[in-house]
Amino acid sequence: SGSFGTVTLGRVWSAFFNHVGTIMDPSQNVGGDAYGGSYRTSNTLSYSGGSGPVALQVDLMMDGDNAEKSGVDAWQVGGTYTAGALSIALAHSSVAGTPEDTDQTGVAARYSMDNFWLGVGYTSKDDGTADDRTGTALLAGGGSGDFSWWASLEDISDDDAGVDQSTINLNLTRHLSKTARVYIEAALDDNGSGGADRN
């Protein structure tokens, strides 16, 4: 760690999550299905840094459990540009596989006000088949004192898996300290493909 940035080896929060995921899936629990990306990754060499309004992270995942037996199994890169109350994030990941690699791209933005914020995000995952998995999310949240909340309207489409789903999520959190919290989170799904709904 130094003025050039920070290098970490081991288990880390991924570049995709730190930039796009934190906007699209604020609590990493019931909601956030539209995100569809990685969270924590193991066996990872990660660099994070940046300059001025730009923050960057690059990850190399090595010797994992996919089709590649040695070397770099996957890589990710994420970046966020912040101008005042507006943050715009981009991320891309690629996982080596057989017969095709799996690539995912995401873009998200968040606008923050005093006790309120708005967010939007989109991800697209291509595993080499005919149809991509896509997720779109519109979010809003806020808070005051020890309480915070967020809600989202999400759409997930994956023809290969037979998924055509719209979801409404709601989260209410009580912050007990800087590291402890209790919350309730619920989701209402409308599975347009004919599968089971969730509520």
C-alpha positions in Angstrom: 0.0 0.0 0.0 1.3 3.4 -0.9 0.7 6.5 -3.0 0.5 4.3 -6.1 -2.5 2.4 -4.6 -3.0 -0.9 -2.8 -2.1 -4.4 -3.8 -4.0 -7.3 -2.0 -3.5 -11.0 -2.3 -6.1 -13.5 -1.1 -9.9 -13.2 -0.7 -11.2 -9.7 -1.7 -14.4 -7.9 -2.6 -14.3 -8.1 -6.4 -13.8 -5.1 -8.8 -17.2 -5.8 -10.3 -18.9 -5.6 -7.0 -17.0 -2.6 -5.5 -17.9 -0.5 -8.5 -21.2 -1.7 -10.1 -22.5 -4.1 -7.4 -22.5 -1.6 -4.5 -25.0 0.5 -6.5 -27.2 -2.4 -7.8 -27.2 -4.6 -4.7 -26.7 -2.5 -1.6 -27.3 -5.2 1.0 -26.3 -8.4 -0.8 -29.2 -10.4 0.5 -32.8 -11.0 -0.8 -32.8 -8.2 -3.4 -30.2 -7.3 -6.1 -31.0 -10.2 -8.5 -30.4 -7.9 -11.5 -26.8 -7.5 -10.5 -25.8 -11.1 -11.3 -22.1 -10.5 -10.7 -19.4 -11.7 -8.3 -19.1 -10.6 -4.7 -16.0 -11.9 -2.9 -13.4 -13.8 -4.8 -10.6 -16.1 -3.6 -7.0 -16.7 -4.9 -7.1 -13.1 -6.1 -4.3 -10.6 -6.8 -6.0 -7.2 -6.6 -4.9 -3.6 -7.3 -7.0 -0.6 -6.3 -6.0 3.0 -6.8 -7.0 6.0 -8.8 -6.5 9.7 -9.1 -8.8 12.7 -8.4 -12.4 11.8 -9.3 -11.4 8.4 -10.7 -11.2 5.2 -8.7 -10.0 1.9 -10.3 -9.6 -1.8 -9.3 -8.1 -4.6 -11.3 -8.3 -8.3 -10.2 -6.6 -11.4 -11.4 -8.0 -14.7 -10.1 -5.6 -17.6 -10.3 -5.7 -21.4 -9.8 -9.5 -21.6 -9.2 -11.9 -24.4 -9.9 -12.9 -23.7 -13.5 -11.6 -25.3 -16.7 -8.3 -23.6 -16.6 -5.9 -25.7 -14.4 -3.1 -23.1 -14.0 -2.4 -19.4 -14.6 -5.1 -16.7 -14.7 -8.6 -18.3 -14.5 -10.4 -15.0 -14.5 -9.9 -11.2 -14.5 -12.0 -8.2 -13.6 -11.6 -4.4 -14.0 -13.9 -1.7 -12.5 -13.8 2.0 -12.4 -15.9 4.9 -10.9 -15.9 8.5 -11.9 -17.4 10.9 -9.3 -18.5 14.4 -10.0 -20.1 16.0 -7.0 -23.2 14.1 -6.1 -23.1 11.9 -9.2 -21.1 8.7 -9.5 -20.8 6.6 -12.7 -19.4 3.1 -12.6 -18.2 0.6 -15.2 -17.0 -2.9 -14.8 -16.1 -6.0 -16.9 -15.2 -9.5 -16.0 -14.0 -12.5 -17.9 -13.9 -16.1 -16.7 -12.0 -18.8 -18.7 -14.1 -21.8 -19.6 -14.8 -24.6 -22.0 -15.8 -24.3 -24.7 -16.4 -20.5 -24.3 -15.3 -17.9 -21.8 -18.0 -16.1 -19.8 -17.9 -12.3 -20.0 -20.0 -9.8 -18.1 -20.2 -6.1 -18.5 -22.0 -3.7 -16.1 -22.7 0.0 -15.9 -24.4 1.8 -13.0 -24.9 5.4 -11.7 -25.9 6.9 -8.4 -27.0 10.4 -7.5 -26.8 11.3 -3.8 -28.7 14.1 -2.0 -28.7 14.9 1.8 -30.9 12.0 3.0 -31.9 10.4 -0.3 -30.3 8.8 -3.3 -31.3 7.4 -6.7 -29.5 4.7 -8.7 -29.7 2.8 -12.0 -27.8 -0.2 -13.2 -27.5 -2.6 -16.1 -25.5 -5.9 -16.5 -25.1 -8.2 -19.4 -23.5 -11.7 -19.2 -22.4 -13.7 -22.3 -21.5 -17.4 -21.7 -21.0 -18.1 -25.4 -24.6 -19.4 -25.9 -27.1 -17.7 -28.2 -28.8 -15.6 -25.5 -27.3 -13.3 -22.9 -28.4 -12.8 -19.3 -29.4 -9.2 -18.7 -30.4 -7.4 -15.6 -31.8 -3.8 -15.2 -32.4 -2.1 -11.9 -33.9 1.2 -10.8 -33.2 2.1 -7.2 -34.0 4.6 -4.5 -32.9 4.9 -0.9 -32.3 7.1 2.0 -32.1 7.3 5.8 -32.0 9.4 8.9 -30.3 8.8 12.2 -29.9 5.1 12.9 -32.3 4.0 10.2 -31.9 3.5 6.4 -33.9 2.0 3.6 -33.7 1.2 -0.1 -36.1 -0.1 -2.7 -35.6 -1.3 -6.3 -37.6 -2.3 -9.3 -35.6 -4.9 -11.3 -36.0 -6.9 -14.5 -34.0 -10.1 -15.2 -34.0 -11.9 -18.5 -32.2 -15.2 -19.4 -33.7 -17.1 -22.2 -31.2 -20.0 -21.7 -32.5 -20.5 -18.2 -36.1 -19.7 -19.0 -36.1 -16.6 -16.8 -38.2 -13.5 -17.5 -38.6 -12.0 -14.1 -39.7 -8.6 -12.7 -38.9 -8.0 -9.0 -39.8 -5.3 -6.4 -37.4 -5.3 -3.4 -37.6 -3.3 -0.1 -35.0 -3.1 2.7 -35.3 -1.4 6.1 -32.2 -1.3 8.3 -31.5 -0.3 11.9 -27.8 0.5 12.4 -26.6 -0.6 15.9 -23.0 0.5 15.4 -20.4 1.1 12.6 -20.1 -2.7 12.1 -23.5 -4.1 13.4 -27.0 -3.8 11.9 -30.3 -5.6 11.9 -32.6 -5.4 8.9 -35.7 -6.8 7.2 -35.7 -7.3 3.4 -38.4 -8.6 1.2 -38.9 -9.3 -2.5 -42.0 -9.8 -4.7 -41.3 -11.5 -8.0 -43.4 -11.8 -11.1 -42.0 -14.7 -13.2 -43.3 -14.0 -16.6 -41.9 -17.2 -18.0 -44.4 -19.2 -16.0 -42.1 -20.3 -13.1 -42.8 -19.9 -9.4 -43.2 -16.4 -8.1 -41.4 -15.4 -4.9 -42.8 -13.2 -2.1 
